[in-house]
Amino acid sequence: MDLSKKENNQIKINKMSSAGIGNAALGSMASDFLISTFTPEANKPATRGQMNQLINKIKRYQEIRNHPDNVRGEKAYYDNELKIIVFRKKSFS
């Protein structure tokens, strides 16, 4: 073995270059585009706006469907603020 040959075949260390950074950025953008294009809408994460819409849909009065109407024909609802069952003629939004 010749020691002088070993010293000349040292491992090169990769250096950062603008071309490498550009290629990484383009690859990341292409990946994000493909993921957003082919991911079904139902599997995408919810945004804050969508979460606020969901919170606003939660009603104070929620209909209890498996409870019979009272003698006056009023439907049973659960009042989320008072935490009791109330009977009302119509649904509330």
Biopython code that builds the backbone (N, CA, C, O; Angstrom):
import numpy as np
from Bio.PDB.StructureBuilder import StructureBuilder

atoms = [
    (1, "MET", "N", (0.827, -1.192, 0.000)),
    (1, "MET", "CA", (0.000, 0.000, 0.000)),
    (1, "MET", "C", (0.861, 1.242, 0.000)),
    (1, "MET", "O", (1.878, 1.347, 0.686)),
    (2, "ASP", "N", (0.405, 2.154, -0.792)),
    (2, "ASP", "CA", (1.138, 3.414, -0.892)),
    (2, "ASP", "C", (0.378, 4.489, -0.124)),
    (2, "ASP", "O", (-0.769, 4.790, -0.456)),
    (3, "LEU", "N", (1.000, 5.066, 0.890)),
    (3, "LEU", "CA", (0.349, 6.062, 1.747)),
    (3, "LEU", "C", (0.041, 7.354, 1.001)),
    (3, "LEU", "O", (-0.923, 8.040, 1.341)),
    (4, "SER", "N", (0.824, 7.696, 0.011)),
    (4, "SER", "CA", (0.580, 8.936, -0.715)),
    (4, "SER", "C", (-0.724, 8.879, -1.511)),
    (4, "SER", "O", (-1.382, 9.905, -1.689)),
    (5, "LYS", "N", (-1.104, 7.696, -1.988)),
    (5, "LYS", "CA", (-2.364, 7.553, -2.719)),
    (5, "LYS", "C", (-3.562, 7.726, -1.793)),
    (5, "LYS", "O", (-4.571, 8.306, -2.195)),
    (6, "LYS", "N", (-3.469, 7.234, -0.563)),
    (6, "LYS", "CA", (-4.571, 7.359, 0.388)),
    (6, "LYS", "C", (-4.856, 8.817, 0.717)),
    (6, "LYS", "O", (-6.014, 9.209, 0.855)),
    (7, "GLU", "N", (-3.809, 9.618, 0.844)),
    (7, "GLU", "CA", (-4.000, 11.020, 1.186)),
    (7, "GLU", "C", (-4.658, 11.790, 0.045)),
    (7, "GLU", "O", (-5.394, 12.743, 0.299)),
    (8, "ASN", "N", (-4.413, 11.405, -1.192)),
    (8, "ASN", "CA", (-4.999, 12.095, -2.336)),
    (8, "ASN", "C", (-6.465, 11.721, -2.556)),
    (8, "ASN", "O", (-7.183, 12.480, -3.208)),
    (9, "ASN", "N", (-6.938, 10.591, -2.043)),
    (9, "ASN", "CA", (-8.321, 10.130, -2.226)),
    (9, "ASN", "C", (-9.189, 10.429, -1.005)),
    (9, "ASN", "O", (-9.981, 9.583, -0.590)),
    (10, "GLN", "N", (-9.053, 11.592, -0.441)),
    (10, "GLN", "CA", (-9.857, 11.964, 0.720)),
    (10, "GLN", "C", (-11.308, 12.174, 0.302)),
    (10, "GLN", "O", (-11.606, 12.488, -0.850)),
    (11, "ILE", "N", (-12.193, 11.992, 1.267)),
    (11, "ILE", "CA", (-13.619, 12.177, 1.005)),
    (11, "ILE", "C", (-13.913, 13.665, 0.872)),
    (11, "ILE", "O", (-13.496, 14.466, 1.708)),
    (12, "LYS", "N", (-14.634, 14.026, -0.186)),
    (12, "LYS", "CA", (-14.996, 15.425, -0.391)),
    (12, "LYS", "C", (-16.215, 15.758, 0.461)),
    (12, "LYS", "O", (-17.142, 14.955, 0.567)),
    (13, "ILE", "N", (-16.213, 16.906, 1.051)),
    (13, "ILE", "CA", (-17.337, 17.372, 1.864)),
    (13, "ILE", "C", (-18.238, 18.208, 0.968)),
    (13, "ILE", "O", (-17.778, 19.112, 0.270)),
    (14, "ASN", "N", (-19.531, 17.892, 0.997)),
    (14, "ASN", "CA", (-20.476, 18.662, 0.186)),
    (14, "ASN", "C", (-20.582, 20.078, 0.717)),
    (14, "ASN", "O", (-20.706, 20.296, 1.922)),
    (15, "LYS", "N", (-20.533, 21.017, -0.175)),
    (15, "LYS", "CA", (-20.662, 22.421, 0.198)),
    (15, "LYS", "C", (-22.016, 22.936, -0.299)),
    (15, "LYS", "O", (-22.551, 22.462, -1.301)),
    (16, "MET", "N", (-22.550, 23.914, 0.426)),
    (16, "MET", "CA", (-23.817, 24.508, 0.013)),
    (16, "MET", "C", (-23.598, 25.381, -1.217)),
    (16, "MET", "O", (-22.619, 26.121, -1.314)),
    (17, "SER", "N", (-24.522, 25.273, -2.133)),
    (17, "SER", "CA", (-24.445, 26.123, -3.315)),
    (17, "SER", "C", (-25.830, 26.658, -3.620)),
    (17, "SER", "O", (-26.838, 26.104, -3.180)),
    (18, "SER", "N", (-25.865, 27.728, -4.369)),
    (18, "SER", "CA", (-27.164, 28.314, -4.701)),
    (18, "SER", "C", (-27.973, 27.373, -5.592)),
    (18, "SER", "O", (-29.202, 27.365, -5.529)),
    (19, "ALA", "N", (-27.295, 26.587, -6.417)),
    (19, "ALA", "CA", (-28.007, 25.623, -7.261)),
    (19, "ALA", "C", (-28.650, 24.540, -6.406)),
    (19, "ALA", "O", (-29.776, 24.124, -6.680)),
    (20, "GLY", "N", (-27.961, 24.088, -5.392)),
    (20, "GLY", "CA", (-28.517, 23.071, -4.493)),
    (20, "GLY", "C", (-29.707, 23.590, -3.716)),
    (20, "GLY", "O", (-30.698, 22.885, -3.531)),
    (21, "ILE", "N", (-29.603, 24.823, -3.265)),
    (21, "ILE", "CA", (-30.714, 25.433, -2.518)),
    (21, "ILE", "C", (-31.920, 25.613, -3.443)),
    (21, "ILE", "O", (-33.055, 25.356, -3.041)),
    (22, "GLY", "N", (-31.676, 26.049, -4.666)),
    (22, "GLY", "CA", (-32.765, 26.210, -5.634)),
    (22, "GLY", "C", (-33.436, 24.895, -5.957)),
    (22, "GLY", "O", (-34.662, 24.826, -6.045)),
    (23, "ASN", "N", (-32.634, 23.836, -6.136)),
    (23, "ASN", "CA", (-33.202, 22.516, -6.419)),
    (23, "ASN", "C", (-34.038, 22.017, -5.246)),
    (23, "ASN", "O", (-35.097, 21.424, -5.451)),
    (24, "ALA", "N", (-33.576, 22.249, -4.022)),
    (24, "ALA", "CA", (-34.336, 21.826, -2.843)),
    (24, "ALA", "C", (-35.654, 22.588, -2.747)),
    (24, "ALA", "O", (-36.688, 22.004, -2.424)),
    (25, "ALA", "N", (-35.620, 23.877, -3.025)),
    (25, "ALA", "CA", (-36.841, 24.698, -2.969)),
    (25, "ALA", "C", (-37.838, 24.255, -4.029)),
    (25, "ALA", "O", (-39.028, 24.121, -3.743)),
    (26, "LEU", "N", (-37.362, 24.026, -5.251)),
    (26, "LEU", "CA", (-38.263, 23.564, -6.314)),
    (26, "LEU", "C", (-38.847, 22.196, -6.002)),
    (26, "LEU", "O", (-40.025, 21.948, -6.258)),
    (27, "GLY", "N", (-38.035, 21.316, -5.456)),
    (27, "GLY", "CA", (-38.528, 19.992, -5.085)),
    (27, "GLY", "C", (-39.584, 20.060, -4.003)),
    (27, "GLY", "O", (-40.578, 19.336, -4.050)),
    (28, "SER", "N", (-39.372, 20.925, -3.033)),
    (28, "SER", "CA", (-40.348, 21.095, -1.950)),
    (28, "SER", "C", (-41.655, 21.675, -2.480)),
    (28, "SER", "O", (-42.735, 21.228, -2.094)),
    (29, "MET", "N", (-41.562, 22.666, -3.362)),
    (29, "MET", "CA", (-42.773, 23.259, -3.935)),
    (29, "MET", "C", (-43.528, 22.251, -4.787)),
    (29, "MET", "O", (-44.757, 22.192, -4.738)),
    (30, "ALA", "N", (-42.804, 21.461, -5.566)),
    (30, "ALA", "CA", (-43.457, 20.453, -6.403)),
    (30, "ALA", "C", (-44.144, 19.406, -5.544)),
    (30, "ALA", "O", (-45.252, 18.969, -5.854)),
    (31, "SER", "N", (-43.487, 19.005, -4.467)),
    (31, "SER", "CA", (-44.075, 18.018, -3.557)),
    (31, "SER", "C", (-45.344, 18.563, -2.906)),
    (31, "SER", "O", (-46.361, 17.872, -2.852)),
    (32, "ASP", "N", (-45.285, 19.809, -2.409)),
    (32, "ASP", "CA", (-46.457, 20.418, -1.787)),
    (32, "ASP", "C", (-47.609, 20.551, -2.774)),
    (32, "ASP", "O", (-48.763, 20.317, -2.416)),
    (33, "PHE", "N", (-47.306, 20.921, -4.006)),
    (33, "PHE", "CA", (-48.339, 21.059, -5.033)),
    (33, "PHE", "C", (-49.006, 19.716, -5.310)),
    (33, "PHE", "O", (-50.232, 19.634, -5.382)),
    (34, "LEU", "N", (-48.211, 18.670, -5.465)),
    (34, "LEU", "CA", (-48.771, 17.350, -5.757)),
    (34, "LEU", "C", (-49.605, 16.832, -4.590)),
    (34, "LEU", "O", (-50.664, 16.239, -4.795)),
    (35, "ILE", "N", (-49.131, 17.054, -3.373)),
    (35, "ILE", "CA", (-49.879, 16.600, -2.197)),
    (35, "ILE", "C", (-51.208, 17.334, -2.111)),
    (35, "ILE", "O", (-52.244, 16.708, -1.886)),
    (36, "SER", "N", (-51.195, 18.655, -2.289)),
    (36, "SER", "CA", (-52.447, 19.408, -2.184)),
    (36, "SER", "C", (-53.395, 19.098, -3.335)),
    (36, "SER", "O", (-54.612, 19.177, -3.167)),
    (37, "THR", "N", (-52.861, 18.746, -4.496)),
    (37, "THR", "CA", (-53.696, 18.440, -5.649)),
    (37, "THR", "C", (-54.391, 17.094, -5.501)),
    (37, "THR", "O", (-55.570, 16.970, -5.832)),
    (38, "PHE", "N", (-53.690, 16.100, -5.017)),
    (38, "PHE", "CA", (-54.223, 14.744, -4.992)),
    (38, "PHE", "C", (-54.792, 14.318, -3.638)),
    (38, "PHE", "O", (-55.287, 13.198, -3.515)),
    (39, "THR", "N", (-54.735, 15.169, -2.633)),
    (39, "THR", "CA", (-55.326, 14.845, -1.341)),
    (39, "THR", "C", (-56.805, 15.223, -1.374)),
    (39, "THR", "O", (-57.134, 16.368, -1.683)),
    (40, "PRO", "N", (-57.707, 14.285, -1.061)),
    (40, "PRO", "CA", (-59.137, 14.611, -1.052)),
    (40, "PRO", "C", (-59.438, 15.700, -0.014)),
    (40, "PRO", "O", (-58.760, 15.795, 1.010)),
    (41, "GLU", "N", (-60.440, 16.504, -0.283)),
    (41, "GLU", "CA", (-60.800, 17.619, 0.597)),
    (41, "GLU", "C", (-61.118, 17.142, 2.013)),
    (41, "GLU", "O", (-60.837, 17.844, 2.984)),
    (42, "ALA", "N", (-61.703, 15.951, 2.129)),
    (42, "ALA", "CA", (-62.072, 15.426, 3.444)),
    (42, "ALA", "C", (-60.844, 15.072, 4.283)),
    (42, "ALA", "O", (-60.940, 15.007, 5.509)),
    (43, "ASN", "N", (-59.701, 14.843, 3.649)),
    (43, "ASN", "CA", (-58.503, 14.444, 4.378)),
    (43, "ASN", "C", (-57.555, 15.602, 4.660)),
    (43, "ASN", "O", (-56.508, 15.408, 5.278)),
    (44, "LYS", "N", (-57.911, 16.804, 4.214)),
    (44, "LYS", "CA", (-57.052, 17.960, 4.458)),
    (44, "LYS", "C", (-57.308, 18.489, 5.868)),
    (44, "LYS", "O", (-58.422, 18.358, 6.376)),
    (45, "PRO", "N", (-56.300, 19.086, 6.513)),
    (45, "PRO", "CA", (-56.503, 19.612, 7.866)),
    (45, "PRO", "C", (-57.440, 20.817, 7.863)),
    (45, "PRO", "O", (-57.520, 21.553, 6.880)),
    (46, "ALA", "N", (-58.143, 21.007, 8.971)),
    (46, "ALA", "CA", (-59.096, 22.117, 9.093)),
    (46, "ALA", "C", (-58.358, 23.408, 9.413)),
    (46, "ALA", "O", (-57.359, 23.407, 10.131)),
    (47, "THR", "N", (-58.864, 24.508, 8.871)),
    (47, "THR", "CA", (-58.304, 25.825, 9.152)),
    (47, "THR", "C", (-59.013, 26.422, 10.363)),
    (47, "THR", "O", (-60.010, 25.877, 10.836)),
    (48, "ARG", "N", (-58.500, 27.528, 10.855)),
    (48, "ARG", "CA", (-59.149, 28.194, 11.990)),
    (48, "ARG", "C", (-60.556, 28.650, 11.625)),
    (48, "ARG", "O", (-61.475, 28.567, 12.440)),
    (49, "GLY", "N", (-60.720, 29.131, 10.400)),
    (49, "GLY", "CA", (-62.042, 29.571, 9.958)),
    (49, "GLY", "C", (-63.044, 28.431, 9.948)),
    (49, "GLY", "O", (-64.195, 28.595, 10.354)),
    (50, "GLN", "N", (-62.593, 27.271, 9.479)),
    (50, "GLN", "CA", (-63.479, 26.111, 9.463)),
    (50, "GLN", "C", (-63.806, 25.658, 10.887)),
    (50, "GLN", "O", (-64.929, 25.230, 11.157)),
    (51, "MET", "N", (-62.842, 25.750, 11.791)),
    (51, "MET", "CA", (-63.105, 25.375, 13.178)),
    (51, "MET", "C", (-64.100, 26.342, 13.812)),
    (51, "MET", "O", (-64.971, 25.923, 14.573)),
    (52, "ASN", "N", (-63.977, 27.637, 13.502)),
    (52, "ASN", "CA", (-64.929, 28.618, 14.035)),
    (52, "ASN", "C", (-66.330, 28.373, 13.497)),
    (52, "ASN", "O", (-67.309, 28.525, 14.228)),
    (53, "GLN", "N", (-66.438, 27.993, 12.219)),
    (53, "GLN", "CA", (-67.753, 27.664, 11.659)),
    (53, "GLN", "C", (-68.366, 26.482, 12.391)),
    (53, "GLN", "O", (-69.566, 26.474, 12.668)),
    (54, "LEU", "N", (-67.552, 25.488, 12.705)),
    (54, "LEU", "CA", (-68.045, 24.312, 13.412)),
    (54, "LEU", "C", (-68.514, 24.675, 14.814)),
    (54, "LEU", "O", (-69.551, 24.196, 15.273)),
    (55, "ILE", "N", (-67.757, 25.512, 15.484)),
    (55, "ILE", "CA", (-68.140, 25.934, 16.836)),
    (55, "ILE", "C", (-69.447, 26.709, 16.790)),
    (55, "ILE", "O", (-70.300, 26.545, 17.663)),
    (56, "ASN", "N", (-69.611, 27.558, 15.772)),
    (56, "ASN", "CA", (-70.846, 28.341, 15.654)),
    (56, "ASN", "C", (-72.057, 27.467, 15.355)),
    (56, "ASN", "O", (-73.185, 27.852, 15.660)),
    (57, "LYS", "N", (-71.839, 26.306, 14.766)),
    (57, "LYS", "CA", (-72.949, 25.410, 14.448)),
    (57, "LYS", "C", (-73.478, 24.690, 15.686)),
    (57, "LYS", "O", (-74.614, 24.216, 15.699)),
    (58, "ILE", "N", (-72.656, 24.612, 16.711)),
    (58, "ILE", "CA", (-73.122, 23.952, 17.938)),
    (58, "ILE", "C", (-74.190, 24.845, 18.550)),
    (58, "ILE", "O", (-73.951, 26.016, 18.846)),
    (59, "LYS", "N", (-75.341, 24.285, 18.729)),
    (59, "LYS", "CA", (-76.490, 25.066, 19.177)),
    (59, "LYS", "C", (-76.615, 25.047, 20.698)),
    (59, "LYS", "O", (-76.090, 24.167, 21.379)),
    (60, "ARG", "N", (-77.316, 26.033, 21.193)),
    (60, "ARG", "CA", (-77.650, 26.000, 22.612)),
    (60, "ARG", "C", (-78.630, 24.867, 22.880)),
    (60, "ARG", "O", (-78.498, 24.133, 23.859)),
    (61, "TYR", "N", (-79.605, 24.736, 22.003)),
    (61, "TYR", "CA", (-80.603, 23.683, 22.162)),
    (61, "TYR", "C", (-80.347, 22.581, 21.147)),
    (61, "TYR", "O", (-80.372, 22.825, 19.941)),
    (62, "GLN", "N", (-80.103, 21.387, 21.623)),
    (62, "GLN", "CA", (-79.907, 20.245, 20.736)),
    (62, "GLN", "C", (-81.090, 19.293, 20.906)),
    (62, "GLN", "O", (-81.438, 18.901, 22.020)),
    (63, "GLU", "N", (-81.690, 18.937, 19.790)),
    (63, "GLU", "CA", (-82.865, 18.076, 19.820)),
    (63, "GLU", "C", (-82.505, 16.697, 20.357)),
    (63, "GLU", "O", (-81.488, 16.111, 19.984)),
    (64, "ILE", "N", (-83.358, 16.194, 21.238)),
    (64, "ILE", "CA", (-83.194, 14.828, 21.739)),
    (64, "ILE", "C", (-84.149, 13.973, 20.930)),
    (64, "ILE", "O", (-85.362, 14.020, 21.134)),
    (65, "ARG", "N", (-83.604, 13.197, 20.020)),
    (65, "ARG", "CA", (-84.436, 12.457, 19.066)),
    (65, "ARG", "C", (-85.069, 11.201, 19.644)),
    (65, "ARG", "O", (-86.104, 10.755, 19.150)),
    (66, "ASN", "N", (-84.475, 10.626, 20.673)),
    (66, "ASN", "CA", (-85.030, 9.381, 21.219)),
    (66, "ASN", "C", (-85.891, 9.627, 22.459)),
    (66, "ASN", "O", (-86.114, 8.716, 23.256)),
    (67, "HIS", "N", (-86.368, 10.850, 22.617)),
    (67, "HIS", "CA", (-87.254, 11.184, 23.738)),
    (67, "HIS", "C", (-88.619, 11.529, 23.168)),
    (67, "HIS", "O", (-88.709, 12.300, 22.212)),
    (68, "PRO", "N", (-89.682, 10.976, 23.733)),
    (68, "PRO", "CA", (-91.020, 11.264, 23.180)),
    (68, "PRO", "C", (-91.444, 12.716, 23.437)),
    (68, "PRO", "O", (-90.973, 13.362, 24.374)),
    (69, "ASP", "N", (-92.339, 13.205, 22.585)),
    (69, "ASP", "CA", (-92.905, 14.545, 22.780)),
    (69, "ASP", "C", (-93.745, 14.546, 24.050)),
    (69, "ASP", "O", (-94.244, 13.505, 24.477)),
    (70, "ASN", "N", (-93.897, 15.732, 24.655)),
    (70, "ASN", "CA", (-94.752, 15.806, 25.848)),
    (70, "ASN", "C", (-96.223, 15.868, 25.433)),
    (70, "ASN", "O", (-96.525, 15.788, 24.242)),
    (71, "VAL", "N", (-97.135, 16.008, 26.385)),
    (71, "VAL", "CA", (-98.569, 15.963, 26.100)),
    (71, "VAL", "C", (-99.034, 17.142, 25.239)),
    (71, "VAL", "O", (-100.079, 17.056, 24.595)),
    (72, "ARG", "N", (-98.287, 18.219, 25.221)),
    (72, "ARG", "CA", (-98.636, 19.373, 24.393)),
    (72, "ARG", "C", (-98.022, 19.292, 22.997)),
    (72, "ARG", "O", (-98.179, 20.219, 22.202)),
    (73, "GLY", "N", (-97.331, 18.205, 22.693)),
    (73, "GLY", "CA", (-96.729, 18.025, 21.380)),
    (73, "GLY", "C", (-95.398, 18.738, 21.198)),
    (73, "GLY", "O", (-94.918, 18.886, 20.074)),
    (74, "GLU", "N", (-94.799, 19.181, 22.299)),
    (74, "GLU", "CA", (-93.519, 19.872, 22.208)),
    (74, "GLU", "C", (-92.372, 18.869, 22.198)),
    (74, "GLU", "O", (-92.428, 17.836, 22.867)),
    (75, "LYS", "N", (-91.347, 19.179, 21.444)),
    (75, "LYS", "CA", (-90.193, 18.291, 21.331)),
    (75, "LYS", "C", (-89.216, 18.542, 22.486)),
    (75, "LYS", "O", (-89.160, 19.637, 23.045)),
    (76, "ALA", "N", (-88.458, 17.511, 22.823)),
    (76, "ALA", "CA", (-87.465, 17.618, 23.886)),
    (76, "ALA", "C", (-86.149, 18.125, 23.308)),
    (76, "ALA", "O", (-85.696, 17.671, 22.257)),
    (77, "TYR", "N", (-85.545, 19.077, 24.022)),
    (77, "TYR", "CA", (-84.245, 19.638, 23.648)),
    (77, "TYR", "C", (-83.360, 19.662, 24.880)),
    (77, "TYR", "O", (-83.838, 19.808, 26.006)),
    (78, "TYR", "N", (-82.042, 19.515, 24.646)),
    (78, "TYR", "CA", (-81.083, 19.660, 25.734)),
    (78, "TYR", "C", (-80.513, 21.067, 25.662)),
    (78, "TYR", "O", (-79.977, 21.478, 24.633)),
    (79, "ASP", "N", (-80.633, 21.806, 26.768)),
    (79, "ASP", "CA", (-80.108, 23.167, 26.851)),
    (79, "ASP", "C", (-78.654, 23.086, 27.324)),
    (79, "ASP", "O", (-78.386, 22.711, 28.466)),
    (80, "ASN", "N", (-77.715, 23.442, 26.432)),
    (80, "ASN", "CA", (-76.291, 23.333, 26.750)),
    (80, "ASN", "C", (-75.824, 24.358, 27.779)),
    (80, "ASN", "O", (-74.803, 24.141, 28.432)),
    (81, "GLU", "N", (-76.536, 25.455, 27.938)),
    (81, "GLU", "CA", (-76.139, 26.461, 28.923)),
    (81, "GLU", "C", (-76.644, 26.108, 30.310)),
    (81, "GLU", "O", (-75.902, 26.210, 31.287)),
    (82, "LEU", "N", (-77.907, 25.690, 30.405)),
    (82, "LEU", "CA", (-78.491, 25.367, 31.708)),
    (82, "LEU", "C", (-78.280, 23.910, 32.098)),
    (82, "LEU", "O", (-78.473, 23.541, 33.257)),
    (83, "LYS", "N", (-77.887, 23.084, 31.136)),
    (83, "LYS", "CA", (-77.629, 21.651, 31.347)),
    (83, "LYS", "C", (-78.878, 20.915, 31.827)),
    (83, "LYS", "O", (-78.823, 20.094, 32.742)),
    (84, "ILE", "N", (-80.013, 21.234, 31.180)),
    (84, "ILE", "CA", (-81.271, 20.569, 31.518)),
    (84, "ILE", "C", (-82.011, 20.241, 30.224)),
    (84, "ILE", "O", (-81.667, 20.741, 29.153)),
    (85, "ILE", "N", (-83.030, 19.394, 30.341)),
    (85, "ILE", "CA", (-83.914, 19.092, 29.212)),
    (85, "ILE", "C", (-85.082, 20.070, 29.265)),
    (85, "ILE", "O", (-85.705, 20.262, 30.309)),
    (86, "VAL", "N", (-85.366, 20.687, 28.113)),
    (86, "VAL", "CA", (-86.496, 21.615, 28.006)),
    (86, "VAL", "C", (-87.367, 21.160, 26.856)),
    (86, "VAL", "O", (-86.896, 20.461, 25.959)),
    (87, "PHE", "N", (-88.635, 21.549, 26.871)),
    (87, "PHE", "CA", (-89.567, 21.219, 25.793)),
    (87, "PHE", "C", (-89.919, 22.500, 25.060)),
    (87, "PHE", "O", (-90.284, 23.501, 25.676)),
    (88, "ARG", "N", (-89.805, 22.461, 23.728)),
    (88, "ARG", "CA", (-90.070, 23.618, 22.891)),
    (88, "ARG", "C", (-90.927, 23.218, 21.697)),
    (88, "ARG", "O", (-90.918, 22.062, 21.272)),
    (89, "LYS", "N", (-91.665, 24.183, 21.161)),
    (89, "LYS", "CA", (-92.501, 23.931, 19.998)),
    (89, "LYS", "C", (-91.677, 23.768, 18.727)),
    (89, "LYS", "O", (-92.009, 22.936, 17.883)),
    (90, "LYS", "N", (-90.602, 24.552, 18.577)),
    (90, "LYS", "CA", (-89.826, 24.506, 17.353)),
    (90, "LYS", "C", (-88.343, 24.447, 17.681)),
    (90, "LYS", "O", (-87.932, 24.659, 18.822)),
    (91, "SER", "N", (-87.550, 24.154, 16.658)),
    (91, "SER", "CA", (-86.103, 24.093, 16.876)),
    (91, "SER", "C", (-85.508, 25.495, 16.883)),
    (91, "SER", "O", (-86.082, 26.421, 16.310)),
    (92, "PHE", "N", (-84.373, 25.646, 17.523)),
    (92, "PHE", "CA", (-83.692, 26.937, 17.619)),
    (92, "PHE", "C", (-82.359, 26.817, 16.912)),
    (92, "PHE", "O", (-81.745, 25.750, 16.895)),
    (93, "SER", "N", (-81.908, 27.932, 16.322)),
    (93, "SER", "CA", (-80.607, 27.903, 15.652)),
    (93, "SER", "C", (-79.592, 28.689, 16.431)),
    (93, "SER", "O", (-78.435, 28.779, 16.022)),
]
sb = StructureBuilder()
sb.init_structure("model")
sb.init_model(0)
sb.init_chain("A")
sb.init_seg("    ")
for serial, (resi, resn, name, xyz) in enumerate(atoms, 1):
    if name == "N":
        sb.init_residue(resn, " ", resi, " ")
    sb.init_atom(name, np.array(xyz, "f"), 0.0, 1.0, " ", f" {name:<3s}", serial, name[0])
structure = sb.get_structure()
